[in-house]
């Protein structure tokens, strides 16, 4: 069926939200507006930068709304004026009820896990951190609580053992575009039904904080490697002023009550109370990220106590 008479308001911010927007437009949906965050300064020069989704919307000649407050009456009136059949949300902010209940078909969200597993702000990171072998994507209808709404569609993906969160994110990108498109089509033609989530199976993917991204030396070496992998490329696992970007398990075990970096045979190890892991890539304070070899070349000691 043609979709040009089916109107959508699209809401999103980062790169993850760009392919689904392009997919909807390419399929002929009438995307009347894009809602994204206000432009903000970033980088060393504090240059004002629009979101990735705003760049995409401008290239597609779609009107852009950038409200500071999603409950602002002026913004709500602008939404009403579009008379959208559906709102589509991908990697945006929590919506107030007075926003998500507006369209006649409701509002659906693309979530980076197989709900009800990994409800929360960082499902892709926690799938890797927790060492899951499988994850996927879910589209669901937004309701009053976080990530609890009725499921529309899901697609599974096997997580390769070596993948970082960045690599998993990139593997999910094309899947997200297709799942959003299939969901919009199913809602537009009435062929798609929804099902309730089983709350007993729910797990959580909390927001990443200074506390849960710091190296936790209560973890086994295998779990510590997964933590580093799951926080790569951003925000990166850290301890003190050092960020740890890549690590692996190793046979070289030298447990240490006080965590330290140790050099042996041109290899860099992190020793702690439960064992050792090998560090492959690191970012010292105030410096660029570098290989362990480059880091070793700049050292004047074979042991560095971590503080």
N, C-alpha and C positions, 0 to 999 in steps of 0.2 A: 504494500500500500504506500501511497505518497505520504510524506510526513510534514510537508510544508505548512499545513494548517494546524499542526500540533506544536504548541508554543512552550518553550522551556526558559527558565532563568537558571543559569549555571553559577555555582559558587565554588571557588577554590583558590589556592595560592601558589604552591611550589611546582616544581617540574613534574611531579607525579600526577598533577591534575591537568597537564597540558594535552597529552594524547587523547583522553576521553573527550575533551572539548572539540578537538579537531575531528574525531570520529563522528560526533553528533552532527556537526556542520556538514561534513562530507556526505552523510547519509540523507541530508535534506531537511533535518529538523529545523524549526524556526527558533533559533536561540536568540531571544529578544534582548537579553542583557547578561552581563557577567558581573558578579559581585566578588570583590577581592579585598585584601587588606589595604590600608592607606600606604602610600609610598613612604619608605623610611631610610635613614642613613645607614650605610654599612661600609665595611672595609676601613683601611687605615685613613683614607682621605675623607671618611664620613660622607661620601657622595650619596645623594638621594637616588635610590633605586626602586623602580616599580617591581612588582612581583612577576614571576615567570608567566602566570596566567594573564596578567594585564598585558604583557608584551604580545601574547598569543591573541588576545581579544582585539587589540588594536590592529594587528596584521589581518584579522578576519573582518574588520570594520564592524565590530559589535560594541554597542554602548557599554561603558564600564561604570559601576557604582563602587565607591570606596568609603563606606560609612565607618565612623569612629565608634558609634553606638548602634547596635543592631535593633535597639528598641526605640530609636529616634523616630518621632512621628513623621518627619519629612521623608525619611528613608522608607518607612512603611507605606506611605502614600505612593511613593515611586514604584514600589513593588506592586501595589494594587493596580496601578495604571497599566501594567503589562498584561494583566488578566491571563497569567500563565496557567497552562494545564498541569505543569509539573515543575518542581524545583529539583535540581540534581546537585549533590554536594560531594566534592572530592577534596580531602585534605584542607578543610577550612576550619572555622571556629564552631563552638557549640552554639546552636541556634535557639533563641527563645521560642516558646510555643506559638506566640503571635506571628512568627515568621513561618515556621514549618507547616502550620495548619492552613495557610492561605490557598495553595493550589487545589483544584478540585480532585486531583489524584494524589495529593500529598507530596511528601518530599522523601527522596531516597538518597542514601549515602553509600559510597564505596569504602569498605573497611579492609585493611591489609592483613586479614587473617580469616580462618574458617570459624566464624562465630558459631557457638558462644565462646570458643577458645580465644584467649588473648583480647578480651575487651579492654579498651583504654587507649592512651595517647601514643604508644610506641610499639605496636604489634610486630612490625618487621624486625626491629632491634631485638625484642625479647624472644622471637622465634629462634634467632641465631644464638643469643646468649644462653637460652635454655637447652640448646642442642637438639631442637626438634628435627625430625627427619622429613616432615611434611608440613606445609602450610598452604596458603592460598588466598583467595579474595572472596568477599561477600558483598552483595548489595542488599540493603535492608531498608525498610520504612522507618523513618525517625519517629520516636515517641518521647515521652517525658523523661526517660532515664538514658544513661549513656550506653550506647551500643546494645540495647536490649530489644529493639523493634523486630517486627516480623521479617523473616528472611525471604528474599525474592529469588536470587540466583547465587550460586557458588561455583568456584573453579579451584581445583587442587593443583599444587605444584610440589614436586620433590625437591628438597633442599640438598644441594651437593655438599659433601662434607667440608670442602675447602672454602666454601663461599663466605665472604664477609657480608655484613648488612648492606653495604653498597652494591655488591653483586646480586644479592637477592632482590633488592629494590629494582635494579635494572631488568632483572628477569620478569618481574611482576608488571613492569610498565605496559608492554603490549597486551598482556592479559587484561589489565584494568580497562583499557580503551574498549576492548571487545565486550567485556562484561557489562560495562555501562551502556554501550550501544544496544546489546541484546535486551537489557532490562528496560530501557526506554521504549524499544520497539514492542516488547511484550505488554507493557502498560498502555501504550498507545493503541494497540489493536485488541486489547482485552484478553489476550491469550495467557497472561501470566498470573498465577495465583501465589499467595504467600503462606508461610507456615511459621508457627511460633517457635521461639528458641527454647531449648531445654536448659533452664537455669541451673540445674544440678551439674551440668557439664561445664559450667562457666569457669574460665581462668582469667587472669588479669595481666595487663601490660602497662604498668604505671608509667607516668611521665618520667623522663630521665632527669635526674637531679645531680647535684654535686656529691651527694652521699652514695647513690647507687651506681655512679660511673667511676668511683675511686676503686683502685685495686683492693680486693678483699682477700686478705691472706688467710682467711678461714676456709677458702675454697681449695679443692684439690687442684693439682697442676692442670688436669684436663679441663676443669671448669674455669680456671683462670684464663687459659688459652681461648675458651669460648667467649668469655667476657670481653677480651681484647678484640676478638674477631667481630663480636656483635656490636661493638661501639666504633668500628671502622667503617667509613671514614670520619664520621661525625657523631657525637662530640669528641670521641676518642677516650679510651681508658687512661687514667692518670694516677700518679702518686707523687705527692709533693708538687714540684714544678715541671715534672717530666711526663710527656704523653707517650703511651705505648701503642703503636699502630699495627704491629704484626709480630706474632710469636708462634712457637710450635713446641710440642712435647719433645723431650730429649732423654737419652739414656744417661747422660751426665747428671747425676743427682748429688747435690751437696747442700743438704738442709742447713738453714741458718736461723737462729732465733731472731736476729735483726735482719730485715730484708736488705739485700744489697745486690748491686750489679757487679759481675765478676767476668774478667776476660781470661780465656784459656784457648790456646791454639787458634788465635784470631777469630774466636767465636765469643758472643756476648750472652751471658747467662744471668737470669734473675733468680737468686737463691732466697728462699724464705723457709718458714718453719716446717712446712709440709713437703718440701722438695725443691725442684728447680725446673724452670722452663727456659727455652732459648729465645732470645729477643732478636727479631730479624729487621725490624724498622722502628725508629724512635724519633721523638721530637723534643729535644732539650728546650728549656725555657729561653724564649727570645730568639730561637733559631728555627730554620726551616726543618721539615722532616727529612730524615736521612737514613740510609742503610746502616746496619750495625757496623759494617766495615768502615764506613766514613766516620761514624761516631768513635770507634776504637782508635782511628788514626789521630783524633784530636785529644786523646786522653794522655795524662801523665801518671796515671796510676792504674793498676790492674784490678783494684777493688774500690767500689764507691758505695758508701752506706746511703740508703734511701731514707730521706726525712720528710 
